[in-house]
Amino acid sequence: MKILLLGKNGQVGWELQRSLEPLGQVIALGRAGADGLVGDLRDLDGIRQTLRLIRPDVVVNAAAYTAVDKAESDPEEARRINTLAPECIAAVVAEQGSWMVHYSTDYVFDGGGAKPWQESAVAAPLNVYGHTKLEGEKTIERSGCKHLIFRTSWVYSSRGNNFAKTMIRLAAERELLKVIDDQVGSPTSAALIADVTAHALRSAISGAGISGLYHLTAAGRVSWYGYAEFVFNMLRSYGVELKVKELEAISSSNYVAPAKRPLNSLLDCSKLRDTFGVHLPTWQSGLSRMMMEAQGLSNES
């Protein structure tokens, strides 16, 4: 089997290079491309030509425009990458009869209520990023191609920029940190997303044909404040001396940003668990592992 991976240098893309290898030949491209192949989602013609040249059995699109605040002032670029590029890929995938894997976000919802969102819930994005990601999902579904779309949230890894790494840095620089306490979600490791992707893809192409939209996050819930508190407690347990002395909980209304964020980012993953028989570990489990790796520690007893 031949797999084309787009976005190889992102948090999820980096882990997918590992998880997809047992399934077949992986051709992994970053924005710069390689050997005349195009990996830049802004170049729609180049993406089409690359797909038709390689003729992969599976296209895994882990690339996206993820600068949520910047998207408010750069909607055309966000739409080109998050909507038009997936539409372009899906059209060629449908034409070739192959599979497409794509990643979306909890930001397609408005964040109301307290219950985790199901796939069938009405989407109502609050910002440009969410709108472009939702439209990207719809273009894939309309294409008729065989697909797996995974909505996820609060992604982190030891590679790239994310909330956990920002907190680790700020804890060494400031005595007081103010963190939002009225937004909740499930911190989800890029490694978990990649591993579940490989498992689900194997099941889908083996004949199960389970095409569709799925929610994929770690189990459990926490606020950004609780997330930061967990990170600091872990660091202290490793003997790391922190400059931060006080962690103050604030509401979203006290944090002004160009893009509005949903308060409830929880996703109901029961469809994924029931369909593919996967176990989703707690967010604490994955985060602890990432932090141990970041600190160069081992969990051996």
Secondary structure, DSSP 8 states (H G I E B T S, - for coil): -EEEEE-TTSHHHHHHHHHTGGGSEEEEE-TT-BTTB---TT-HHHHHHHHHHH--SEEEE------HHHHTT-HHHHHIIIIIHHHHHHHHHHHHT-EEEEEEEGGGS---SSS-B-TTS----SSHHHHHHHHHHHHHHHHT-EEEEEEE-SEE-SSS--HHHHHHHHHTT-SEEEEE-S-EE--EEHHHHHHHHHHHHHHIIIII---EEEE---BS-EEHHHHHHHHHHHHHHTT---S--EEEEE-GGGS--SS---SB--B--HHHHHHH-----BHHHHHHHHHHHHTT-----
